[in-house]
């Protein structure tokens, strides 16, 4: 027998062995719990990658779903999706799904775990419109099961930044102060910076109802459970909900579910964007998302860094935010508004500071304006849209500059004016600001049930400043 014949027989033998092994059912090993402390469970006997799902079995036949969030040596750190009442030492832990073999076909938008299996898939598509779901994709509205055959992964591969379409189209959000002074473009990511009780939810509801978008995806992350129903029924309304998907992960859910809720809302928006639709993504709030990651990171032993926030928090924020924006050519867009809660109205809060650095602009809500009954309480002097230069004409940009200049001049001299210490005629620019201030206030105010188009907002700003120019000419003639 030649060497070639011998090698061929070995190849055939090994091939038969491979076929025999492939026909054997996959057996998943199980482990057991060794420790439960606070938010984290520790298990041994399993080797699973971070992000894998697990099932922990209770003595009464029930089970607790969990996710691998870290490991140390042979120990896995698990985070439960719900409460852990009834767990006992030594409880059996098994993978939530069979460990699949590595896939041979690579999809550019798919996300893979460490064992080659696709990441967790949750429902998506048009069947979710008008529905309210939790972070697991289970309905919360008691309207029956979701009717959809489309599923998406919670995490996706980032889009090549050079393949993204530029921000070039104006997005009409229906709010006069934003349309005229802080023009937003399709695919832009804006932050809504506010303390508690300054009209944040009402402003979000106005944008959800009035924005010219094909689909609205709302992520209510870490908010009070009472506010979920109020936002849906009173602020979003029936018309807004009809073209929206609401993902709710209230404050009483586990930090894992709050993280997953934010990722799920973003994944749904990505799916509609990839279908070519223009999506408005509203995330309330980015701060609660960061706090959920802080709870998990501290529980598994990550050291705190800035004001109690571990480094992983500041790594997670851009990973979530960068998933929004314009897609590649031929796809749609995700215009995102992320609310950021400023602790004690402190704009230098670490999460607020990090959010400003990764977003395309910020709208600041002022407590002083809210206390005066000025709604929406947008502080246009402290707010900015970084894409505005690419969206408006030089004439409109100059009008915005003039408006802000007069408003700033009035605000700096407000105390002198209030006590009567300012003498009219001392400063011509301040005189114009004083004369126009009531109209400027009226321009920035808007009732929550009133919609103002982008064209109407620009025309109102032009008319207001045109009156200022006319008044200036009259003063010149009088002199």
C-alpha positions as CSV (number, residue, x, y, z in Angstrom):
1,X,0.0,0.0,0.0
2,X,1.4,3.3,-1.0
3,X,1.7,6.3,1.3
4,X,-1.1,8.1,-0.7
5,X,-3.5,5.1,-0.2
6,X,-2.7,5.0,3.5
7,X,-3.4,8.7,3.9
8,X,-6.7,8.4,2.0
9,X,-7.9,5.6,4.2
10,X,-7.1,7.7,7.3
11,X,-9.1,10.6,5.9
12,X,-12.1,8.4,5.3
13,X,-11.9,7.0,8.8
14,X,-11.7,10.4,10.3
15,X,-14.6,11.5,8.2
16,X,-16.8,8.7,9.5
17,X,-15.8,9.6,13.1
18,X,-16.8,13.2,12.5
19,X,-20.2,12.1,11.1
20,X,-20.8,9.9,14.1
21,X,-19.9,12.7,16.6
22,X,-22.1,15.2,14.7
23,X,-25.1,12.9,15.2
24,X,-24.8,12.8,19.0
25,X,-27.1,15.2,20.8
26,X,-25.4,18.1,22.4
27,X,-25.2,17.8,26.2
28,X,-25.2,21.0,28.2
29,X,-23.4,20.8,31.5
30,X,-24.9,22.5,34.5
31,X,-23.4,24.1,37.5
32,X,-24.6,25.3,40.9
33,X,-24.9,28.4,43.0
34,X,-22.2,29.0,45.6
35,X,-23.1,32.6,46.7
36,X,-25.8,35.2,46.5
37,X,-24.9,38.6,47.7
38,X,-27.0,41.6,46.9
39,X,-27.4,41.9,43.2
40,X,-24.9,39.2,42.2
41,X,-25.0,35.4,42.2
42,X,-21.9,33.3,41.9
43,X,-21.9,29.9,40.2
44,X,-19.3,27.2,39.5
45,X,-19.3,24.2,37.1
46,X,-20.1,26.2,33.9
47,X,-17.9,27.9,31.3
48,X,-20.0,30.5,29.5
49,X,-19.1,33.8,27.8
50,X,-20.2,37.1,29.2
51,X,-23.6,38.0,28.0
52,X,-24.9,34.4,28.0
53,X,-28.3,33.6,29.4
54,X,-28.7,31.2,32.3
55,X,-31.6,29.6,34.2
56,X,-31.4,29.1,37.9
57,X,-33.8,26.4,39.2
58,X,-35.7,26.8,42.4
59,X,-36.8,23.9,44.7
60,X,-40.5,24.5,44.0
61,X,-40.1,24.0,40.3
62,X,-39.9,27.7,39.4
63,X,-36.8,29.3,37.9
64,X,-35.0,32.6,37.7
65,X,-33.5,33.9,34.5
66,X,-30.1,35.5,34.7
67,X,-27.2,36.7,32.6
68,X,-23.5,36.2,32.9
69,X,-22.0,39.7,33.6
70,X,-18.4,38.6,34.6
71,X,-16.2,35.8,35.8
72,X,-13.2,35.2,38.0
73,X,-11.3,32.0,37.6
74,X,-13.9,29.2,37.7
75,X,-16.6,31.4,39.1
76,X,-19.3,33.0,37.0
77,X,-21.0,36.2,38.1
78,X,-24.7,36.2,37.3
79,X,-27.2,39.0,37.4
80,X,-30.9,38.1,37.8
81,X,-33.5,39.6,35.6
82,X,-36.1,39.6,38.4
83,X,-36.1,39.0,42.2
84,X,-34.3,36.0,43.7
85,X,-36.7,35.0,46.5
86,X,-36.6,31.3,47.1
87,X,-33.1,30.6,45.9
88,X,-31.2,28.1,48.0
89,X,-27.5,27.2,48.3
90,X,-26.5,24.7,45.6
91,X,-29.4,25.6,43.2
92,X,-28.8,24.1,39.8
93,X,-27.7,26.6,37.0
94,X,-28.0,25.7,33.4
95,X,-27.5,27.6,30.1
96,X,-30.7,29.1,28.9
97,X,-30.2,27.7,25.4
98,X,-28.1,25.0,23.9
99,X,-24.5,26.0,23.2
100,X,-24.4,26.2,19.4
101,X,-21.5,25.5,17.1
102,X,-19.8,28.5,15.5
103,X,-21.8,29.8,12.5
104,X,-20.2,29.4,9.1
105,X,-22.0,32.3,7.5
106,X,-21.2,35.8,8.8
107,X,-23.9,38.5,8.7
108,X,-22.5,42.1,8.8
109,X,-25.2,43.3,11.2
110,X,-25.2,40.2,13.5
111,X,-23.6,40.0,16.9
112,X,-21.9,36.9,18.2
113,X,-21.1,35.6,21.6
114,X,-17.9,34.1,22.6
115,X,-19.0,30.6,21.6
116,X,-20.0,31.7,18.1
117,X,-23.7,31.6,18.7
118,X,-25.9,34.6,17.9
119,X,-26.7,36.9,20.8
120,X,-30.2,37.0,22.4
121,X,-32.9,37.8,19.9
122,X,-36.0,39.8,20.7
123,X,-39.2,40.7,18.7
124,X,-39.1,43.7,16.4
125,X,-40.9,45.0,13.3
126,X,-44.2,46.6,12.4
127,X,-46.1,44.2,14.7
128,X,-44.8,46.3,17.7
129,X,-46.3,49.6,16.6
130,X,-48.8,50.7,19.1
131,X,-47.6,48.3,21.7
132,X,-45.9,48.6,25.1
133,X,-43.3,45.9,26.0
134,X,-40.7,45.3,28.7
135,X,-37.0,44.8,28.3
136,X,-37.5,41.2,27.4
137,X,-40.0,41.9,24.6
138,X,-43.0,40.7,26.6
139,X,-46.2,42.8,26.3
140,X,-47.2,45.0,29.2
141,X,-50.4,46.5,27.7
142,X,-52.5,43.3,27.9
143,X,-53.4,43.5,24.2
144,X,-52.4,39.9,23.5
145,X,-49.3,38.4,22.1
146,X,-47.0,40.3,19.7
147,X,-47.7,39.3,16.1
148,X,-44.3,39.5,14.4
149,X,-41.9,37.1,12.8
150,X,-38.9,39.5,13.0
151,X,-36.3,39.3,15.7
152,X,-33.3,41.4,16.4
153,X,-30.1,41.1,18.5
154,X,-29.8,43.3,21.5
155,X,-26.2,44.3,20.4
156,X,-25.1,45.0,16.9
157,X,-21.9,45.7,15.1
158,X,-21.2,49.5,14.7
159,X,-21.6,51.1,11.4
160,X,-18.4,52.2,9.7
161,X,-18.3,56.0,10.3
162,X,-17.2,56.7,6.8
163,X,-20.3,54.9,5.4
164,X,-22.8,57.0,7.4
165,X,-24.9,59.5,5.5
166,X,-24.1,63.1,6.5
167,X,-26.7,65.1,8.5
168,X,-28.2,67.3,5.7
169,X,-32.0,67.3,6.2
170,X,-33.9,69.5,8.7
171,X,-36.1,67.6,11.2
172,X,-39.3,69.5,12.1
173,X,-39.9,68.7,15.8
174,X,-43.0,70.9,16.2
175,X,-41.4,73.1,18.9
176,X,-40.8,76.7,17.9
177,X,-37.8,77.3,20.1
178,X,-36.0,74.2,18.9
179,X,-37.0,74.6,15.2
180,X,-35.8,78.2,15.0
181,X,-33.0,78.5,17.6
182,X,-31.6,74.9,17.8
183,X,-32.4,73.4,14.4
184,X,-32.1,69.6,14.5
185,X,-31.3,67.4,11.5
186,X,-32.3,63.9,10.7
187,X,-29.8,61.5,12.3
188,X,-28.7,64.0,15.0
189,X,-28.3,62.9,18.6
190,X,-29.4,65.5,21.1
191,X,-29.3,65.6,24.9
192,X,-32.1,67.0,27.0
193,X,-30.5,68.2,30.2
194,X,-32.9,68.9,33.0
195,X,-33.5,68.5,36.7
196,X,-36.7,67.1,38.1
197,X,-40.0,68.9,37.7
198,X,-39.0,71.4,34.9
199,X,-41.3,70.0,32.1
200,X,-39.0,67.4,30.6
201,X,-41.7,64.8,30.0
202,X,-44.1,67.3,28.5
203,X,-41.5,68.5,26.1
204,X,-40.7,64.9,25.1
205,X,-44.4,64.3,24.5
206,X,-44.7,67.3,22.3
207,X,-41.8,66.1,20.2
208,X,-43.2,62.6,20.0
209,X,-46.6,63.9,18.8
210,X,-45.4,66.6,16.4
211,X,-42.1,65.3,15.0
212,X,-42.3,64.4,11.3
213,X,-40.9,60.8,11.7
214,X,-42.1,57.5,10.3
215,X,-41.7,55.6,13.5
216,X,-41.2,56.7,17.2
217,X,-39.4,54.4,19.6
218,X,-39.7,55.4,23.3
219,X,-37.4,53.9,25.9
220,X,-38.6,54.6,29.5
221,X,-35.6,53.5,31.5
222,X,-35.5,53.7,35.3
223,X,-38.5,56.0,35.6
224,X,-41.2,55.7,38.2
225,X,-43.8,53.1,37.3
226,X,-46.6,55.6,37.7
227,X,-45.0,57.8,35.1
228,X,-45.1,55.1,32.4
229,X,-48.9,55.0,32.1
230,X,-49.1,58.8,32.5
231,X,-46.6,59.3,29.6
232,X,-48.4,56.9,27.4
233,X,-52.0,58.1,28.0
234,X,-51.6,61.8,28.8
235,X,-48.5,62.9,27.1
236,X,-47.9,60.6,24.1
237,X,-51.6,60.2,23.5
238,X,-53.5,57.8,21.3
239,X,-52.3,59.3,18.0
240,X,-48.7,59.3,19.1
241,X,-48.9,55.7,20.3
242,X,-50.3,54.5,17.0
243,X,-47.0,55.0,15.3
244,X,-44.8,54.3,18.3
245,X,-43.2,51.4,20.2
246,X,-42.7,51.9,23.9
247,X,-40.1,49.9,25.8
248,X,-40.6,50.3,29.6
249,X,-38.1,49.2,32.2
250,X,-39.2,51.1,35.4
251,X,-37.1,51.8,38.5
252,X,-38.3,48.7,40.3
253,X,-36.9,46.3,37.7
254,X,-33.4,44.9,38.1
255,X,-30.4,46.9,36.7
256,X,-29.9,44.2,34.1
257,X,-33.4,44.8,32.8
258,X,-32.9,48.5,32.7
259,X,-29.7,48.0,30.6
260,X,-31.5,45.6,28.4
261,X,-34.5,47.9,27.9
262,X,-32.3,50.7,26.6
263,X,-30.4,48.2,24.3
264,X,-33.7,46.8,23.1
265,X,-35.3,50.2,22.3
266,X,-32.1,51.0,20.3
267,X,-32.2,47.7,18.5
268,X,-35.9,48.2,17.5
269,X,-34.9,51.7,16.1
270,X,-32.0,50.2,14.2
271,X,-34.3,47.6,12.6
272,X,-36.7,50.3,11.3
273,X,-33.8,52.4,10.1
274,X,-32.4,49.4,8.2
275,X,-35.8,49.2,6.5
276,X,-35.3,52.7,5.2
277,X,-37.6,54.5,7.7
278,X,-36.9,57.7,9.6
279,X,-37.0,57.0,13.3
280,X,-37.3,59.2,16.3
281,X,-35.8,57.6,19.3
282,X,-36.6,59.0,22.7
283,X,-34.6,57.7,25.7
284,X,-35.7,58.7,29.2
285,X,-33.2,58.6,30.7
286,X,-29.6,58.2,29.8
287,X,-28.7,58.9,33.5
288,X,-30.8,55.9,34.7
289,X,-29.0,53.7,32.2
290,X,-25.7,54.8,33.6
291,X,-26.9,54.2,37.1
292,X,-27.9,50.7,36.2
293,X,-24.5,49.9,34.8
294,X,-22.9,51.4,38.0
295,X,-25.0,49.1,40.1
296,X,-23.8,46.1,38.2
297,X,-20.2,47.1,38.0
298,X,-19.9,47.9,41.7
299,X,-21.7,44.6,42.6
300,X,-19.1,42.5,40.7
301,X,-16.2,44.4,42.3
302,X,-15.3,47.1,39.8
303,X,-13.7,50.0,41.6
304,X,-15.5,53.4,41.6
305,X,-13.8,56.3,39.8
306,X,-15.6,59.6,39.2
307,X,-18.2,60.3,41.9
308,X,-18.9,56.6,42.4
309,X,-19.1,55.8,38.7
310,X,-16.8,52.9,37.6
311,X,-14.9,53.3,34.3
312,X,-17.2,50.8,32.5
313,X,-20.1,53.3,32.8
314,X,-18.2,55.9,30.6
315,X,-17.4,53.1,28.1
316,X,-21.0,52.0,27.9
317,X,-22.5,55.4,27.1
318,X,-20.8,55.9,23.7
319,X,-21.5,52.3,22.8
320,X,-25.2,52.9,23.2
321,X,-25.3,56.5,21.7
322,X,-23.2,55.7,18.7
323,X,-25.8,53.1,17.5
324,X,-28.2,56.0,16.7
325,X,-27.7,58.4,13.8
326,X,-27.9,58.0,10.0
327,X,-27.3,54.7,8.4
328,X,-25.5,53.8,5.2
329,X,-26.7,54.9,1.8
330,X,-30.1,53.5,1.1
331,X,-31.2,53.1,4.7
332,X,-33.1,55.5,6.9
333,X,-32.1,57.5,10.0
334,X,-32.4,57.5,13.8
335,X,-32.8,61.0,15.3
336,X,-32.3,60.5,19.1
337,X,-33.2,62.6,22.1
338,X,-31.6,61.4,25.3
339,X,-32.7,62.9,28.6
340,X,-29.9,63.6,31.1
341,X,-30.8,64.3,34.7
342,X,-28.5,66.9,36.3
343,X,-28.2,66.1,40.0
344,X,-29.2,69.2,42.0
345,X,-29.3,71.1,38.7
346,X,-25.5,70.7,38.5
347,X,-24.4,70.9,34.9
348,X,-21.0,69.5,35.8
349,X,-22.5,66.1,36.9
350,X,-20.1,63.4,35.5
351,X,-22.8,61.8,33.4
352,X,-24.0,65.1,32.0
353,X,-20.4,66.1,31.2
354,X,-19.8,62.8,29.5
355,X,-23.0,63.0,27.5
356,X,-22.2,66.5,26.3
357,X,-19.0,65.2,24.8
358,X,-20.6,62.3,22.8
359,X,-23.8,64.0,21.7
360,X,-24.4,66.3,18.7
361,X,-25.9,69.1,20.9
362,X,-27.8,69.7,24.0
363,X,-31.1,71.4,25.1
364,X,-30.9,72.7,28.6
365,X,-34.1,73.2,30.6
366,X,-33.9,76.0,33.2
367,X,-35.5,75.7,36.7
368,X,-35.6,79.5,36.9
369,X,-37.7,79.7,33.7
370,X,-40.0,76.8,34.9
371,X,-40.5,78.7,38.2
372,X,-41.7,81.7,36.2
373,X,-44.2,79.6,34.4
374,X,-42.2,79.8,31.2
375,X,-42.8,76.5,29.2
376,X,-41.1,74.9,27.5
377,X,-38.3,76.1,29.9
378,X,-35.6,76.0,27.3
379,X,-32.5,78.1,28.1
380,X,-31.5,79.0,24.6
381,X,-28.3,80.7,25.8
382,X,-27.0,77.5,27.4
383,X,-28.2,75.2,24.5
384,X,-26.6,74.4,21.2
385,X,-27.1,72.3,18.1
386,X,-23.8,71.3,16.7
387,X,-25.2,70.4,13.3
388,X,-27.1,73.6,12.8
389,X,-24.4,75.3,10.7
390,X,-25.0,72.6,8.0
391,X,-28.8,72.9,8.1
392,X,-29.7,76.6,8.0
393,X,-28.9,79.5,5.7
394,X,-26.4,82.2,6.6
395,X,-29.4,84.6,7.0
396,X,-31.1,82.4,9.6
397,X,-27.9,81.8,11.4
398,X,-27.4,85.6,11.7
399,X,-31.0,86.0,12.9
400,X,-30.4,83.4,15.7
401,X,-27.2,85.2,16.6
402,X,-28.9,88.6,16.9
403,X,-31.8,87.1,19.0
404,X,-29.4,85.5,21.4
405,X,-27.3,88.7,21.6
406,X,-30.3,90.8,22.6
407,X,-31.6,88.2,25.0
408,X,-28.2,87.9,26.7
409,X,-27.9,91.7,26.9
410,X,-31.2,91.9,28.7
411,X,-30.4,89.1,31.1
412,X,-27.1,90.6,32.1
413,X,-28.8,93.9,33.0
414,X,-32.0,92.4,34.4
415,X,-31.3,93.4,38.0
416,X,-30.6,97.0,37.1
417,X,-33.8,97.2,35.0
418,X,-35.9,95.6,37.7
419,X,-34.9,98.2,40.4
420,X,-35.2,101.1,38.0
421,X,-31.5,101.9,38.0
422,X,-31.1,101.8,34.2
423,X,-31.7,105.1,32.4
424,X,-33.2,104.7,29.0
425,X,-31.0,105.9,26.1
426,X,-27.7,104.9,27.8
427,X,-27.3,101.8,25.6
428,X,-29.1,101.6,22.2
429,X,-28.7,97.8,22.0
430,X,-30.1,97.3,25.5
431,X,-33.0,99.7,24.7
432,X,-33.9,97.5,21.7
433,X,-33.6,94.3,23.9
434,X,-35.9,95.9,26.6
435,X,-38.5,96.8,24.0
436,X,-38.5,93.4,22.4
437,X,-38.1,91.3,25.5
438,X,-41.9,90.6,26.0
439,X,-42.1,89.4,22.3
440,X,-38.9,87.3,22.7
441,X,-40.5,85.6,25.7
442,X,-43.7,85.0,23.8
443,X,-41.7,83.5,20.9
444,X,-39.9,81.0,23.2
445,X,-43.1,80.0,25.0
446,X,-45.5,77.4,23.5
447,X,-48.5,75.6,24.7
448,X,-48.2,71.8,24.9
449,X,-51.2,71.3,22.6
450,X,-49.9,73.8,20.0
451,X,-47.7,72.6,17.1
452,X,-45.4,75.1,15.3
453,X,-43.9,74.0,11.9
454,X,-40.3,74.6,11.0
455,X,-41.3,77.2,8.3
456,X,-43.6,78.9,10.7
457,X,-40.9,79.1,13.4
458,X,-38.4,80.7,10.9
459,X,-41.1,83.2,9.8
460,X,-41.9,84.2,13.3
461,X,-38.2,84.8,14.1
462,X,-37.8,86.8,11.0
463,X,-40.8,88.9,11.8
464,X,-39.7,89.5,15.3
465,X,-36.2,90.7,14.2
466,X,-37.7,92.7,11.4
467,X,-39.6,94.7,13.9
468,X,-36.4,95.3,15.8
469,X,-34.8,96.6,12.6
470,X,-37.7,98.9,12.0
471,X,-37.5,100.2,15.6
472,X,-33.8,100.9,15.1
473,X,-34.4,102.9,12.0
474,X,-37.1,104.9,13.8
475,X,-34.7,105.7,16.6
476,X,-32.0,106.8,14.1
477,X,-34.5,109.2,12.5
478,X,-35.5,110.6,15.9
479,X,-31.9,111.3,16.7
